[in-house]
C-alpha cells in the first residue's frame, strides 16, 4: 500500500464536492495534475487518487511500502500550490533511513 500523507487543513476538497484536480509539482520540477476524489464506503468518505496518479507511480517506480507526501504551500500571487514527494525507507548499516526518490523515467 502506498500511503498518502496530507493534512485536512491543506485539502481544497470540501465535504460536498466529489473530486478536485490538484496541480502539483514533483521533485523533478514537472507540473502534474492528479485527481483526488471522494470515495464513500460505509459511514465515512475516503480519499482516492485517480487521473494522473498511475503516471506518477510509474515515473517514480513506486512500490509497496513507499510513502508519498503531499505538501500545501501558499503563494500570495497564485493561491494554493502543492508539491508531491516520493520517499522510500531502506536499511543502511542497520539503521532505517528515509529518503526522497528521484524520477526513474
Secondary structure, 3 states (H helix, E strand, C coil): CCEEECCHHHCCCCCCCCEEEEEEECCCCCEEEEEEEEEEECCEEEEEECCCHHHHHHHCCCCCCCEEEEEEEEECCCEEEEEEEEEEEEEECCEEEEEECCCCC
